[in-house]
Amino acid sequence: CGMGDALPQFHRRFPQLRLSGCDVSASALAAAKTSYGTFATFYTWSFSEIIGQFDAIYCSNTLEHFTNYLETAGLLLSHCHVLYILVPYMEFRCGRRLSANIEYYHVATFGERAFSSLVNQGTALRMRTWVVPTPDVWHAEGPPRLVRLLTILKGQTIPRGNQQLIVVLVSKQSGQ
């Protein structure tokens, strides 16, 4: 959730939804509540503290900070029907895949198959991925526009440069 910058995008597109955000940072959530508390509820939770079931969870630019990103994605899937993930695509440091290093915030490199083991293990029923140019994900005027991206990506040619990987995982509990 951070400061909740994606919430207005979802609220504009789907005003009937009950929106929630969670983060470990109480100060970020306080800012989110000030800005978006009229249409969203906020929780100071780590991934392991999430309570309840949600139709969807949107996890944007977070999992690249964790070496246990697969375990974390599996945990998130246990709390939702559909998990939407945005992470940097094929990010390298000095020509090598990222790994844990206390000097850097990003510790994992993601390709299209990075989350496929969740399907192979049966944690997720299915997975779909897209690679999109970063400017289409992060706009100067606002946060990620995942809903828009999911409707326009078919057949799009992806230019070289900074890119994001969008992963949609359907949980086994969804029954879909």
For each residue, the residues with C-beta under 8 A, 3 or more apart:
1: 4 7 21 22 23 28 29 32 42
2: 5 23 25 28 32
3: 28 31 32 35
4: 1 7 21 29 31 32 33 35 36 40 42
5: 2 8 142 143
6: 9 10 58 60 143 144 146
7: 1 4 10 11 19 21 32 36 39 40
8: 5 11 12 36 142 143
9: 6 12 13 142 143 144 145 146 147
10: 6 7 13 14 17 19 58 147
11: 7 8 14 15 17 19 36 39 40
12: 8 9 15
13: 9 10 147
14: 10 11 17 147
15: 11 12 39
16:
17: 10 11 14
18: 41
19: 7 10 11 36 39 40 41
20: 40 41 42 43 54
21: 1 4 7 29 32 36 40 41 42 43
22: 1 29 42 43 44 45 50
23: 1 2 28 29 32 42 44 45
24: 44 45 46
25: 2 28 29 44
26: 29 30 44
27: 30 31
28: 1 2 3 23 25 31 32
29: 1 4 21 22 23 25 26 32 33 42 43 44
30: 26 27 33 34
31: 3 4 27 28 34 35
32: 1 2 3 4 7 21 23 28 29 35 36 37 40 42
33: 4 29 30 36 37 42
34: 30 31 37
35: 3 4 31 32
36: 4 7 8 11 19 21 32 33 39 40
37: 32 33 34 40 42
38:
39: 7 11 15 19 36
40: 4 7 11 19 20 21 32 36 37
41: 18 19 20 21
42: 1 4 20 21 22 23 29 32 33 37
43: 20 21 22 29 50 51
44: 22 23 24 25 26 29
45: 22 23 24 49 50 51
46: 24 49
47: 50 72 75 76
48: 75
49: 45 46
50: 22 43 45 47 75 76 79
51: 43 45
52: 79
53: 79 80
54: 20 57 79 80 81
55: 80 81 82
56: 80 81 82 83 84
57: 54 76 79 80 82 83 84
58: 6 10 84 146
59: 62 63 73 76 83 84 85 86
60: 6 84 85 86 143 144 146
61: 64 86 87 88 144
62: 59 65 66 87
63: 59 66 69 72 73 85 87 108 110
64: 61 69 87 88 91 98 105 106 107 108 110
65: 62 105 106 107
66: 62 63 69 72 107 108
67: 99 100 107 108
68: 71 72
69: 63 64 66 72 73 87 108 114
70: 73 74 115 117 118
71: 68 74 75
72: 47 63 66 68 69 75 76
73: 59 63 69 70 76 77 83 85 115 118 169
74: 70 71 77 78 118 123
75: 47 48 50 71 72 78 79
76: 47 50 57 59 72 73 79 80 83
77: 73 74 80 83 118 123 124 169 171 172
78: 74 75 171 173
79: 50 52 53 54 57 75 76
80: 53 54 55 56 57 76 77 83 171
81: 54 55 56 170 171 173 174 176
82: 55 56 57 168 169 170 171 174
83: 56 57 59 73 76 77 80 124 167 168 169 171
84: 56 57 58 59 60 146 166 167 168
85: 59 60 63 73 115 165 166 167 168 169
86: 59 60 61 137 144 146 164 165 166 167
87: 61 62 63 64 69 108 110 114 164 165 167
88: 61 64 91 106 110 162 163 164 165
89: 110 111 131 163 164 165
90: 109 110 111 163 165
91: 64 88 98 106 109 110
92: 95 96 97 98 109
93: 96 98 104
94:
95: 92
96: 92 93 99
97: 92 109
98: 64 91 92 93 101 104 106 107 108 109
99: 67 96 107 108
100: 67 107
101: 98 104 107
102:
103:
104: 93 98 101 107
105: 64 65
106: 64 65 88 91 98
107: 64 65 66 67 98 99 100 101 104
108: 63 64 66 67 69 87 98 99 114
109: 90 91 92 97 98
110: 63 64 87 88 89 90 91 114 165
111: 89 90 114 165
112: 129 131 165
113: 116
114: 69 87 108 110 111 165 167
115: 70 73 85 118 119 124 127 129 167 169
116: 113 119 120 127
117: 70 120 121
118: 70 73 74 77 115 121 123 124 127 169
119: 115 116 122 123 124 125 126 127 169
120: 116 117
121: 117 118
122: 119 172
123: 74 77 118 119 171 172
124: 77 83 115 118 119 127 169 170 171 172
125: 119 170 171 172 174 176
126: 119 169 170
127: 115 116 118 119 124 167 168 169 170
128: 167 168
129: 112 115 165 166 167 168
130: 149 150 153 165 166
131: 89 112 158 163 164 165 166
132: 136 137 149 153 156 158 163 164 166
133: 136 137 158 159 161 162 163 164
134: 137 138 161 162 163 164
135: 138 139
136: 132 133 145 149
137: 86 132 133 134 144 145 146 149 164 166
138: 134 135 143 144 164
139: 135 142 143 145
140:
141:
142: 5 8 9 139 145
143: 5 6 8 9 60 138 139
144: 6 9 60 61 86 137 138 149
145: 9 136 137 139 142 148 149
146: 6 9 58 60 84 86 137 149 150 166
147: 9 10 13 14 150 151
148: 145 151 152
149: 130 132 136 137 144 145 146 152 153 166
150: 130 146 147 153 166 168
151: 147 148
152: 148 149 156
153: 130 132 149 150 156 166
154:
155:
156: 132 152 153
157:
158: 131 132 133 163
159: 133
160:
161: 133 134
162: 88 133 134
163: 88 89 90 131 132 133 134 158
164: 86 87 88 89 131 132 133 134 137 138
165: 85 86 87 88 89 90 110 111 112 114 129 130 131
166: 84 85 86 129 130 131 132 137 146 149 150 153
167: 83 84 85 86 87 114 115 127 128 129
168: 82 83 84 85 127 128 129 150
169: 73 77 82 83 85 115 118 119 124 126 127
170: 81 82 124 125 126 127 174 176
171: 77 78 80 81 82 83 123 124 125 174
172: 77 122 123 124 125
173: 78 81
174: 81 82 125 170 171
175:
176: 81 125 170
